[in-house]
Amino acid sequence: MVGELQMRKYIINSFLAAVILFAAACKPEIDTAVGTSAGQANFSKYIAVGNSLTSGFADGGLYLEGQKVAYPNLVAAQMATVGGGSFTSPFFTDAQANGSGYLSLTALVNGTPTITPVLGNANRPGSSTLLTKYTGEVQNLGIPGMRVDLAFAAAFGAANPYLERLLTDTQVGTVSYFQFIQGRNHTFFSLWLGNNDALGYATNGGVTTDATNVLTDKSTFALLYSNLVNALTAGGQKGVVGTIPDVTAIPYFNTVTVAALLNAAKAINPAAAAIYIQTGTGTVRAATAEDLIRLPFQSAGLFGVPNASGLPYGLHPLNPIANNWVLDKDEIIKVKDYVVSYNSTIKSLADSKGLAIADTYSYLNQVKTGLVIQGVGINSAFITGGAFSLDGVHLTPRGNAVIANVFIDAINGKYGSNIPTVDITQYRGVKFPN
Amino acid sequence: MKKILLSVLLSAPLWVLGQGFQVNLQGQKQIGMAGAGSALALDEASVFFNPGAVSFLEKNSVSAGVNPLLFKSAFQRTGSNVTEDVKNKIAPPFEFYAVWGPKSNRWKLGLGVYTPFGGLVDWGDNWSGKYTLTSLNLKAIYIQPTLSIKITDQIGIGAGFVYNHGDVNLQRALPVNFPDGRSGKVTLDGTGKGYGWNAGIYIKTLSDITFAIVHKSKVVTKLDGGSAEFDVPNSLRTSFPAGNTFNAELPLPATTTLGIGIPLSKSTSLAFDASWVQWHIYQDLSFDYATNTSALADTKSARNYRDGSSFKLGINHQASDKLALRAGVGYAFSPVQDGYVTPEAPDADRYILSAGAGYSFTSKFEVNASFFFEDVKSRKQKNIETGLDGTFKTLVYAPGISLTYKW
């Protein structure tokens, strides 16, 4: 009996020990080649050329949190496994993390948001517009407000505080963005520029008042864009270009709808029959669902306010919503036509140079109808859609992660590399107040 | 035969009950034989495997066993080079059986308490599929009183009533962010019950080859008034009200098993079981919230399971009067179709390997041990509902031990 007990103990102990060792050793393995090859590309020095989207501008401002998750920064981090080098960005310091200032969602009552500005803290002493200078190597070359046409205007370096902060005093007003991005010994580049050549016009309601809201001539765009591509590929470098999204794919134009305004009006005056707008041609007519009203109209405090004659704003043909608040049907057709033309230029130049194409135009059109990625629903709804920040134009961190993957997929597809994609679940959408 | 599930909300939830939720651990001897044994009157676990065989048991007995189960699943998102593993958590499938009947009579009573469905997966709060699931703890405990009658010396029949007590706790992250950037979270927790039956016929031919036909009915388990707790920023509280509850229904499928037992020698027998698991009843998973809001609608998620099946072959060898050795192999076909694989039950076809041993210390007291291993095939999937896109690979390890007292 003693022998049996010992034997039993021995058997059980051996059995358990074997089981534990076995289980610990035998973790499930999943093999992958991802993250092992740069393919035909060389990512050792990547530079990112572009506008606000490239800079990480979000929530109506450029601030540190947004800068850190700008899509080029996310892409660069993923490139590290396939030979990517360090990637420098003109970050604001922690002490000036609010940068230019930005918008914050401070309340949400019955679906109505209250959006409050957070003041910037990176202004240069004595100036309300200029920002603290940044000196040193910069690889994220995104400049909010940059356009293809203005990339060649040296004077813009003095007018645009985001470019101004990166230039030396002698360069300001004398060096164009086109010149600024050159001579950086890059091995790889991304170029996502041209959005503002159409968007500047659209977000001003189709009204041109200065160089930032002119609709860039199509052939001018083609010429200047080819200059950019030629400069960036002068040393035979490979790269990726981004197409320009349809301006109507963003919440900025899809949140304050004609129907929503009419419903609001009817709630106060059931007799309200139509919303009246002034079109780009000066005509006054009833608005339809095909006319888009700019997001800031929501908080402009104009709608329904009677004029001197007692006629409510936007609700009477003699007091219509002004042209600059509305991208009317004809203006939409026009701006869409320009975007299609720009994109045709971008794609053909990219093809001729053997560059990858991140087709954000197509992708954001999919987002407009809604996508589900890794359990996260993403669409172009304001605030709840998750992809667009509080300005209705620029991306949330989650939106940046999604777009970073569009670029990575394009690069991998073109050059045979296998840069790992970004885990989008690690990036937030809009922050909701507690 | 089945299991549970849950899901929920905002855009897309998920749910699954799969082979992955089916726990093939109901009797230490049979586990050692890969889960085969419906056609062998081996022991009191026949209450589960074949109530018809219970009346052929020579002794009255009571036994209790446990099979600590380690479900090691890994996920690699498509396009990523990072493999994410579930946390090491031990699930405790157990079994208790008692069989009693007057020695001279042709009938026996039996009672079984066992865990035919369950799942314990914890992917952590911040993995790449967190918006589909962070953790699931699912338990179905079947309680089965049984009557078995030996109609002739060759044929036994038996049937039992099944009461299922189900517990489920499912958690996932919500893609809404607090001011500090962290995600919201939902926890669904509920208890349910269901009823069914388990009946079988045991046939012993003159050549001593034995046959079994067993049918375990579906057990539709209803969860009423489970708690649905949403951890969201206060500005969204009206959309996700506190104190909400949900109802859900978990259809645990019927299983029909055909078994054969073949005595190879006086001391060695072979068992083969083929099972047809009627998962087609699991067409969708629906959650009905007591309070709905514009952001929280009731959900109905397509599952579209097909029937699953398994084939198991085991051998039992009585090496001496006291020592028995066992081994088994098996293969199971997943009921989860492409596009419906989820992290709660990252299911795929699987191989089963097992080994076991039993030792009789006296004529009354017996110890049995087993080791059960499943290799669930690697499966690359993009879930239709959640878009979760990646490769799952799972290995299951379950050592077990039971104690039996016979008289």
Chai-1 contact restraints between the chains, C-beta under 6 A:
chainA,res_idxA,chainB,res_idxB,connection_type,confidence,min_distance_angstrom,max_distance_angstrom,comment,restraint_id
A,V19,B,P399,contact,1.0,0.0,6.0,A-B,restraint_1
A,A23,B,L70,contact,1.0,0.0,6.0,A-B,restraint_2
A,A23,B,Y397,contact,1.0,0.0,6.0,A-B,restraint_3
A,C26,B,L395,contact,1.0,0.0,6.0,A-B,restraint_4
A,P28,B,K72,contact,1.0,0.0,6.0,A-B,restraint_5
A,P28,B,A74,contact,1.0,0.0,6.0,A-B,restraint_6
A,P28,B,K393,contact,1.0,0.0,6.0,A-B,restraint_7
A,P28,B,L395,contact,1.0,0.0,6.0,A-B,restraint_8
A,I30,B,A74,contact,1.0,0.0,6.0,A-B,restraint_9
A,I30,B,Q76,contact,1.0,0.0,6.0,A-B,restraint_10
A,I30,B,T83,contact,1.0,0.0,6.0,A-B,restraint_11
A,I30,B,T391,contact,1.0,0.0,6.0,A-B,restraint_12
A,I30,B,K393,contact,1.0,0.0,6.0,A-B,restraint_13
A,T32,B,N81,contact,1.0,0.0,6.0,A-B,restraint_14
A,V34,B,N81,contact,1.0,0.0,6.0,A-B,restraint_15
A,G35,B,N81,contact,1.0,0.0,6.0,A-B,restraint_16
A,L108,B,S235,contact,1.0,0.0,6.0,A-B,restraint_17
A,V372,B,A12,contact,1.0,0.0,6.0,A-B,restraint_18
A,V372,B,G387,contact,1.0,0.0,6.0,A-B,restraint_19
A,I373,B,G387,contact,1.0,0.0,6.0,A-B,restraint_20
A,Q374,B,L388,contact,1.0,0.0,6.0,A-B,restraint_21
A,G375,B,Y131,contact,1.0,0.0,6.0,A-B,restraint_22
A,G375,B,T132,contact,1.0,0.0,6.0,A-B,restraint_23
A,G375,B,T386,contact,1.0,0.0,6.0,A-B,restraint_24
A,G375,B,L388,contact,1.0,0.0,6.0,A-B,restraint_25
A,V376,B,Y131,contact,1.0,0.0,6.0,A-B,restraint_26
A,V376,B,P175,contact,1.0,0.0,6.0,A-B,restraint_27
A,G377,B,S11,contact,1.0,0.0,6.0,A-B,restraint_28
A,P420,B,S80,contact,1.0,0.0,6.0,A-B,restraint_29
A,P420,B,N81,contact,1.0,0.0,6.0,A-B,restraint_30
A,T421,B,G79,contact,1.0,0.0,6.0,A-B,restraint_31
A,D423,B,S128,contact,1.0,0.0,6.0,A-B,restraint_32
A,T425,B,S128,contact,1.0,0.0,6.0,A-B,restraint_33
A,T425,B,K130,contact,1.0,0.0,6.0,A-B,restraint_34
A,T425,B,Y131,contact,1.0,0.0,6.0,A-B,restraint_35
A,R428,B,N177,contact,1.0,0.0,6.0,A-B,restraint_36
A,R428,B,G181,contact,1.0,0.0,6.0,A-B,restraint_37
A,G429,B,N177,contact,1.0,0.0,6.0,A-B,restraint_38
A,K431,B,N177,contact,1.0,0.0,6.0,A-B,restraint_39
A,K431,B,P179,contact,1.0,0.0,6.0,A-B,restraint_40
A,F432,B,V176,contact,1.0,0.0,6.0,A-B,restraint_41
A,F432,B,P233,contact,1.0,0.0,6.0,A-B,restraint_42
A,F432,B,S235,contact,1.0,0.0,6.0,A-B,restraint_43
A,F432,B,L236,contact,1.0,0.0,6.0,A-B,restraint_44
A,P433,B,S235,contact,1.0,0.0,6.0,A-B,restraint_45
A,N434,B,F178,contact,1.0,0.0,6.0,A-B,restraint_46
A,N434,B,P179,contact,1.0,0.0,6.0,A-B,restraint_47
A,N434,B,P233,contact,1.0,0.0,6.0,A-B,restraint_48
A,N434,B,N234,contact,1.0,0.0,6.0,A-B,restraint_49
